[in-house]
Amino acid sequence: MSAKTIISAALTGVLTTRKQSPAIPYTAVEIAEEARRSVDAGASIVHIHARQDDGRPAWDVASFRRIDEEVRRRCPDVIVNYSTGAGGLSREERIGHISALGPDMAALNMGSMNYAIYSAKARAFYHDHVFANSFGDIRFFLETMNAAGVRPELECFDTGHINNAQPLIDLGILRPPYQFSLIMGVLGGIPASVKNLVQQADALPSGALWQVIGVGLKQWPLVAAAIGMGGNIRVGVEDNLYLAAGELARSNGELVAKAAALVRAIGGEVASIAEARELLQLPLHSSRNVSSQVS
């Protein structure tokens, strides 16, 4: 491992609820407190979906703005990454908060897929929909991010999604440094295994930056493998609720702390926020000046 490992924390997601874990934050203040706990434990990046106060997903700019202000009060330097992944919304609704708030990064979903949650124990689907991301929509989101000076985080749920970057590179609208997230373990996407992670990493464009996102308890062996392969890692209650089988995490901070301990256990170092910005070639946006956003 030549470079320090960057840890991202996915703070809430949209599907999990407090019936599954009391650690799921809903309100802007709760999400911001989870950001603080994550940064204190070693995260440099926070990936955020907005929620309404009752836990339902929110996509309006005002909700994201409240979160933005609360996070900046507690973590003024953290790298902020907002989601654009949603179903049943127009593409303008999916990305309006990116243009309005200009975060450091934004998730760019790189292809369409069946997206499901299935319980073998109950022999039932708990969630089942088609997550649609046409090339036209991907291009629209990418051009909007470029105009806002926001780094696209290329979210790939399967190998074909990685290859979908090629025409965008050829068109000159996806520009280096390329930053990929290899998402593994979602039903409809690539299964979570170290073997598949090696294949995914080998499929990336030369010089690409990458992190692994493992869903469920299989997150932990993937985190360990990615550290050893020189990749970066994402943890958090959006992706996995458990520190170990049967042991719910009490906060995102606990999940980040475990990931940081794994980095150090094999002789690595966790990147600070400043080091993460340097490694990812991310500038400190003038629009991220906390004094201009927080009254």
Secondary structure, 3 states (H helix, E strand, C coil): CCCCECEEEECCCCCCCCCCCCCCCCCHHHHHHHHHHHHHHCCCEEEECEECCCCCEECCHHHHHHHHHHHHHHCCCCEEEECCCCCCCCHHHHHHHHHHHCCCEEEEECCCEEEEEEECCCCEEEEEEEECCCHHHHHHHHHHHHHHCCEEEEEECCHHHHHCHHHHHHHCCCCCCCEEEEEECCECCCCCCHHHHHHHHHCCCCCCEEEEEECHHHHHHHHHHHHHHCCEEEECCCCCCEEECCEECCCHHHHHHHHHHHHHHCCCCECCHHHHHHHHCCCCCHHHCHHHHCC
